[in-house]
């Protein structure tokens, strides 16, 4: 995905960790069907040894690619069916209690890197509850089952070695700017770009105008795509803070994953700064 820096997650985390001192860093997340559990245990175990107490590991079940990409990665298209077993195998490596005789993660064994289950459906909620792991819902792009999944996770949660009580994280989009109209313009640009990416793929895809995209957004199919960004805080810092506080309260979230969606890098960095200042109580 050319707009997401996700191809070498552990390498990127290591780079950021080397240039910071205290911030926790993690994957949001590794799509486990694309990798062997041992490989991920060794990668994140290495990070945990280099940066103790600062590494988290979020895991997703979706392959996150098409059939051609899966073939290029030499992965079985049915690998996602083994996700629960793969999570347990990975967890055992990180605990130094491998369930495969004679195989240990080196480094990695005994680091106990905290695991998080990521999802956008009831499956992930049920698995996280059964394993007693934190659960993160991808409501920043898949909002429909948010409240149902969170309720199921809390209801069915089983205490584990890692976690004594449920821990819920929910995703939300943010575009903050000093001027509300500027923030809304950025949001419309982002939404049009997302629609283009979903309906016009490949080198010979049509170059739709903004007017054509807006017309498509008025159709039932277009509204379905627009609904992906239903949970978006857009506006001035104070407006963004109010949205985030209400969203956290309504979902009962323990944490928010904030995805800053401005298309321009400078705007995105400014959105991060303004949101941080607002949430820290600065007058902005």
N, C-alpha and C positions, 0 to 999 in steps of 0.2 A: 504494500500500500504506500504509494509515493508521498502521501501527506502525513504519515505516522512513522516515527522513529522506533520501530518495533522489531527490526530484523535480527538484532544481536543484543537482546535485553541485558544479559549479564555483563557484556562488555560496556554498555552505556552506563549501567549502574556503577561499575567499577571506576569509570572515568569521573562521574559526579562525586562518588565517595572520596576519591583521591584529592578533590578540590574543595572539600567541605570537612567540618569537624564534628558536628553533633547531629545533623539531620538524619532521620531514619529514611532508608531508601528501599524500594521494593518493586516487584513486578505487578503490573495491573492489567493483564497478567500473562504468564506463560501458558500458551495453549498446549497442554500436556500431550494430547494425541499426536502432536508434531515432533515429539522428543521421547527418548527413553528416560524413565525415572532415574536411572543411575547417572546419566549425563547431567540432568538438572541438579541432582543431589551434589555431584562433584562441583559444578559451576557455582551454585549458591553456597555450598559448604566452603569453597575457596574464598568467596566474598566474606562470609561470616568469620573466617579465620583472619582475614586481612583487616576487617572492620567490625570487631566484636560488638554485639548489641545494637547494630545499626541496620541489619538486613532483614527484610520480610519477603515472603514469597507467595504471591497470588497465583492461583491456578484456575484455568478455564477448560471447559470440555469441548468447545467448538473447534474443529480443525482450523477454521479461519482462513480457508483458501479454497480454490476450485480444484477439480480433479487433475488438471494438468500440473498445478503446483504441487499437489500431494504426490504425484508420480515423480516430479523432480526431486522431492525430498525423500523419496524411497519409503513413503509411509503407506500403510494399509488404510484404505478409506473407511474401514470398520474399526479403526483404532479407538474412536471415541466411545465405543461400547465398553471398553475396558477401563474407562476413566476412574470409577470408584476403586478398582483394584490397583490401578497405577498410583493413585493418591496414597493408598496404604503402603505400597512398596516404597515410594519416595519418602514418606514419613519415617518408615523403618530405617532407611539409610541414614537420615539426618539424626535419628536418635542413637545410632550405633547399634541397632538391634535388627539387622537385616533378616528379612524373611526368606531370602534365597541363600542357601548354605554356601559358605565359602566366598561370598561376594560382599565386599564392604566399600563404602564411599570413602576415598582418600584423596584430599581432605573432605570433610563433611560429617563423618560419623561423630556423634556426640555434640554437634553444634546446636541441635534443636532449633533450627531456623523456623520461626513461626509461619504456619501455613494459613492461607485464606482461600475460601472457595468463592469464585466469581461466577455470576450467572445472570440470566435474564428470564428465567422460567422457574416453575416449581421444582424441577429436577435438582437444580443446584441448591435450592433452599432445603430440600429434604435431605440431600447428601450432607450438607454442612451441619444440619441439626443432628443427624445420626452419628457423625464423626466428632461432634463437639468442637467445631471449628468456627471462626468468624465468617460471616457471610456478607459479601458485597454485591449489591444489585446494580446492573448497568442501566439505570433509569435515565441516564443522559442520552441514550439512543434507543432504548427499548422499554418504554414506560408502561406498557399495558398491564403487566402482571405485578407491578411493584407492591401494592398494598397486600395483595393476596399472598405473594411469596414471603414477605416479611412476617405476616401473621402466621403462616405455616411454619416458618423457621423458629419463631419464638415459642410456638405451641409445642413443637416436637423436639426441642433442643435437649440433648443428653450431655451431661457434664463429662469432661474429658481431662486428660493429663495437661493439655494446653490451656483449657478454658473452663472456668467454673460456671459462667452464665452467658447467655446469648450476647453477641456483639454484632451490631448491624451497621453496615456502611452503605450509603446510597449515593449514586452519581447524579450530578447536576451540571448543566452548562452555565457558563458565566461570560458575559460581555459587559465590562464596566468601563465607563468613560466619564470625563468631567461634565459632558453635556449629554443629556438623555437622548436628544435627536441623533447625535453622532453614534451613540450606542445602538440605537434602533437601526440606523443605516448599516452598521457593521453586521447586525444580526440578519438583516435581509440579504446582504451579500453572502454571508455564510450559508444561509438556507438555500439560496439559489445554487451555490456551488455544490452543496450536497445533492440537490436534485439532479444537477447536470451529471455528477459522478455516478448516479444510479441509473439514469436513463440513456446516457450516451457514453458507451464504453468502447475501447479499441481505437486504433489509429485512424480509422475511417469514420468515426462517430461524427454526427452533425454538430456544428457549432451553434447551439441555440442562443438566441438573443434573450435579454432580460425579459422583454415583453412576452416571448414565447414561454419562458419558464413560469412567469407569473400566471399566464393563461392555464398552463398545466396544473399549477398549484390550486386552481379553482375547481379542478375535476376531483372525483372521488379518489382516484389513484394518487393524485398530487396531495390531497389532504392527508392520506395515509402516510406519505413520506414526511410531510410537514409535522405530523404528530410525533415523529421520532424525537423532535426537539421540544416536546411539550413542557418539560421541566427545565426552563431556562431563565436565569436571572439576568435581566437586561436593563441597563439604565445607569443612573448616577451611583456612586458608592453607597450612599444611604439607602437607595432603593434596592440595590443588590443585597445589602446586609439584611434588610427587612424580609426580602424573599427567602434568603437562605435560612434565617432564623425560623420563619414560619414553616418552611419545607422540612427542616430538621424536627420541629415539634410535631408536625402532622404525621410523619413517618416513624417517630420515635427513634431516629437514627442516633447512634453513638458517635459516628463520624460522617463527614461528607467527602466524597471525591469530587473535586472541582475541575471541570474541563473547560479551560479558557478557549473560546472558539473563534476569536477574531482571525480573519484571513491574513492580515499583515502582521509580521513578527513584532514590529514596534508597538502596534496596537495591543497585541496579545501580552507583551511584557508590561505595558502600562496597565492593562486590566488586572494583572497579577498584583502589581504594586498598589493600585487603588483598592482592590478587594482586601488585601492584607491590612492596609491602614484602617479601612472601615471596620474590619472584624476585630482589630486591636483597640478600637475605640477612639481613633484619631478623628478630628473634625475635618471631614472632606466633603 
